[in-house]
Amino acid sequence: MNILIIEDESLNAKTLVKLLNELLPEAFIHPVLMSVKKAKQWFATNPPPELIFADIQLSDGISFEIFEEFPPKCPVIFTTAYDQYALKAFEVHSIDYLLKPIAKPELEKALDKFQQRMTVFPHQELADLVRKMNASQPHYKERFLVNLKNASVLVMAREIAYFCKEELIFVYKTNGERFLTDFHTMDELEQLLNPAQFFRANRQFIIHLQSVDKIKNTYKGLTVFLKHPNAISIDMSREKVTTFKNWLTAG
């Protein structure tokens, strides 16, 4: 059996590979694909695997986008922290799922189900589910057209370290570049951003997950230190601490 894993969290990917090697030592596991873009490139140039493990939320989109363009020719087991309605949809269509963090007994059950019930794979059912779920997913803004003197520059969400409201709202890239945006309020901007990637730290800052370096507890809440050339630190109120820490470790 050859298996493909689509997962952007390296720790989750390593855990899954380790468990699969224990349960299916004879299986061949392809190198892990960590983004929608990489997965599409892989499917365009490789024959289909026999089984796919796919995280739903990836750094540059959702995995349903992959299967919209390349309808899977094998069963897919989703790895997710998805809501119960979505899980029911997977069950109805005989597509299995694993809730993170992945536990060995649950993985073993999923593999047993795959071997027992998916000898004949319902291609059309999965294709229908992919279309339905992709249509229902919120599509967050991944590209931003920002201002630079008399020109406009395209900034990708993955390049962003944080947004900051000064007199106007600016976006700061991870390399230290700063650009003026056209957004009027931070509330307006927050609604357009993927909450798995961006967090509203306070009234002035929205930060990207990849830019968080370390956090320090303070008597008022905590201070977040960012990996950025400007050596930025951001104070966060006590009320936000639990939500922020849960956000850091989600997925």
Secondary structure as UniProt FT lines:
FT   STRAND          2..6
FT   HELIX           10..23
FT   TURN            25..26
FT   STRAND          28..29
FT   HELIX           36..45
FT   STRAND          51..55
FT   STRAND          57..58
FT   TURN            59..60
FT   STRAND          61..62
FT   HELIX           64..69
FT   STRAND          76..80
FT   HELIX           84..92
FT   TURN            93..94
FT   STRAND          97..99
FT   HELIX           104..117
FT   HELIX           123..136
FT   STRAND          143..148
FT   TURN            149..150
FT   STRAND          151..156
FT   HELIX           157..159
FT   STRAND          160..165
FT   STRAND          169..173
FT   TURN            174..175
FT   STRAND          178..180
FT   HELIX           186..192
FT   TURN            195..197
FT   STRAND          198..200
FT   STRAND          205..208
FT   HELIX           209..211
FT   STRAND          212..217
FT   STRAND          221..226
FT   TURN            229..230
FT   STRAND          233..237
FT   HELIX           238..240
FT   HELIX           241..249
//
